[in-house]
């Protein structure tokens, strides 16, 4: 039993109505290796999940919510509580996509046992299908440990934002021969440990192609290559809600201008007392 949504005319808000719907599964995602590209976008709220879900195969509750939702300087301060709250909202707002939740910095790196405790909590509290963890060869043991205990893991190699301090910034990775070889080894190690998919972020295109060809699970690119098995973007970047657009983002809308213009029109109506008009007030019976 999954969830679809009907419009409650009493509140003009979408409320869940139980209905039998078939959601995509982790094995179905894994089986897409070399097939039709996987479509993945970030979502942090019920309403955004509702809008994106019909078009996506995977909804990622990314720790990017730290910057996008909370205005934090990086993903590092994001907590398990934040991820659980937003993850549960996205699960409630979707019925088709596989929902994957980022594990925040400090919740999984120390030991496989800590990772299991954290990931089990996330899956119990949200109902998500899997989790995503950054890191390569150093995390392979943890990926294997979790996979053997029923926790589906999506890997993340290349530019890993939780390691921004160690990396020295958000620049593209894999430009040197040593880094190229290390990232490729990272992807192989995570895939062999049992990851059902891998995000390759911010790597030079030849390396992205090499990763996609080298591993048996789907590789989802972001700032990588169209030859990956799928693509992911931060939805707010794709919608043009921020002035700055990273090089690897294609803006499919200019939502920032739409929101600003609507707010300006509303403000003008309020100040001129033309809102509310007769159509928006209650007359006596």
N, C-alpha and C positions, 0 to 999 in steps of 0.2 A: 504494500500500500504506500503510495506516495501522495503528493499534494498538488492540486491545481487551484486556481484562484477565480473567484467570481466577484463581481462588484456589488458591494453592499450599498444600496441606494440611500440608506439612512445616514451613512457617514461619508460616502464617496471615497472610501478606502478599500483596498483589496483585502479580503479576509480568506483564510484557507478553508477549502471544502475538501474533505477526503474523497479521492477518486482513484481507482486503480490505474496507474500510469507506469510505464516501463522506463526506468532511468538507465542511462549508459553505465557500464561497469568498468572497473579497472582492467580485467582481462580483455574487454572490447577495445579499450584504448591501446593496450599493448599490441593487440592484433593489427592495429593500423600501421605498423611499421612498413614503410615502403608503399603504402596505399594512399587513399585520399588524405590530404593534409589535415591535421588536427587544428581546430580553431579554439584558441584559449584567450580569455580576457580576465582582468581582475574585477572583483566585485566585493563590496564591503557592507552593503545594505540590502534589505529585502527588496525595495523598489528597483534598484539597479539590477539585482539578480533576476527579477521578473522580466525586465526589458531585454536583458542579454541572453537569458537562458534558451530561447527558441533558436538562436543563431550559433550557439557555442557547443563544443564537445566537452570542454573543461572550463569551470569557473575557478579561478585562483583567488583565495582570500590571502592576498599578499601582505607581507610585513611592510610593504610600501605604504600601507595605511598610516604608518607613523608620520610620514611626510604629507600624504594626500589629505587625510582626515584630521590629524592632530597638529599639523604644523611643526613637527619635530625636525631637527636638523639632519637626522639620519634614521636608519631602521634600528639602531642599537638600543634605544630606550624602550622599544615595544615589549609588552609583557604578555604572558600566557593568558591573563584575564582579558586583555584586549582582543587577542586572536580568538578566544573562545566565544566572546560576545558577538563579534562580527561574523565569525564562522557559522554560528547557529542561525543568525539572521539570513545569511546567504542560502543555507540549506532550506530554511523555511520558504524562501522566495523562489526556489527552483524545483523543477520536476524532471528535467531531461539531462542536464549536464552532470558530469562527475565533478564533485566539489573537493578541491584539494586546499589544505590550509598550511601556510608557512609556519614552521617552528621558529620562534623568536630566538635571538641571540642569547646564549647562556642556558637554554633549556634542554640541550641535548649533547653538547660537545664533550662533556667531562667523562662520560662512560656510557656504554650501551644500556646499563640498567637505568640510569637517569633518563636517557632518551625514551626508554619504554614507559617509564612512569609519566613523563610529560606527554608523549604521543597518545597513550591510552586515555589520559584525561581529556585531551582535545577531541578524540574520536567519540568518547562517551558523552561529552557535554554538547557536541555540535551535531553529531550524526553524519559527519563528513565521510568520504570514501577513502581518503588517503592524506598523507602529509608530505610536505616538501622540506628538504634540508640542504643547506649549502655545504660544500666541501667535497674533496675528491678522495684520494688514497687514504688519507687519515680517517675518513668516515666510513670506509668500506666495511670494517668490522661491525659498526653500528647498523648499517643498512642491512647486512646479512642477519644480524641478531633480531632486528625488528621484523624483517620479512618472514623469518622462520616462526614468528609469534603472531602472525596475522595482521601486521601493520603494513599496508601498502605504502611504499616510499617512492617519491619522485626526487631524483637527484638534481643538483644545480652546480655547474662548473663554469670556469672562465672567470668573468668578472663577478665576484661574489660580494654584494654590498655590505654584508656583515663583517667582512674583512677589510673594509675600506681604509682603516688606519694602517694596517700592515701593507696593503697594496700601494698606499700613497695617493689614492684618488680613484676616479671613475673612468680612467682611460681604457681604450681597447687593449685586450690581452692577446698574447701569442705572437708578438712581433719578433721576439728573439727565438733562436732555435731551441734554447734550453726551456723557455717558457712554453713554447709550442709543444714540445715533447712531453713536458710535465702535465699540461692540461689534457692532452690526448690520453696519457696514462691515467689521469684522474677519471675521465669518462669511462674508460675500459674497466677500471677497478669498481666503480659504482654499478655499472651494468652487470658485471660478473657477480657482484654481491647480491643482486636481485632487484635492483630498481626497476619499476615498471615503465618509467620514462625519465628523461633527463632534460633539463633546461640548460641550453648553452647560451650564455649572455655575454655580449660585448667582446666577441672574439673575431679576429680577422676572418674574412670569408673562406680562404682556403682551409683553415683549421676547422671551421664549422662543417664544411663538406667532408673533411677527413673523419671527424667525429661521427657524423651521421652514417658514414660508410663502415665505420669500425665496430659499432656496437649493435647488439641485436634488439634493443628496445628503441622506441621512438625518441627522436631528439627534437625538442621544441626550441626554436630559435627566437632570440630577441637581440637585435643588433648583431645578426649572424649571417644567415644565408637563406635564400628562397628554396634551396635544395634540402633544407631540414624537413623533418616529418610533420612539422606544424609550426605555428607562430603564436607568440603571446605579446601583448602590449598592456601597459597600464591604461585602463579605460579612459581615465580623465585626460591623459595625454592625447589619446586617439580622438577624443571629442573636442579638443582644443579649449579645455577649461583653464589652462595655465598659459601665461605669456611665453615662457621658455619652452621650446620644443627640442628634445634631444635629436641628434642627427639621425638615429635609427627609427624615429617615429614618423609615420605619415598621418597628418591631421585630416580626418574625414568630416569634420564639422568645425564650426567656430562658436561653440556653446558659450564661451565667456562673453562674447559680444551680445548674444541673444539674452543671456541672463541680465547683463548690465542694462541693456535697452529696455527690457521689461520692467526692471526695478525703477529705472528713470521715469518711465511712463506712469507707473503706479504712484511714485512720489509726486509727480506733477498733478495727477488727478486728486490726490489727497490734499495737497496744498491749495488747490483751486476749489475744493469742496465739490468737485464733480463726481467723486466716489466717496461713499456709495450713492448710487442713484436709486430711482424708484424700483428698479429691477432687483436690487440687492438688499432691500429693507423689508421688514414685516409690517403689513397693514393690519389694523384692527379688524376683527371679524364683524 
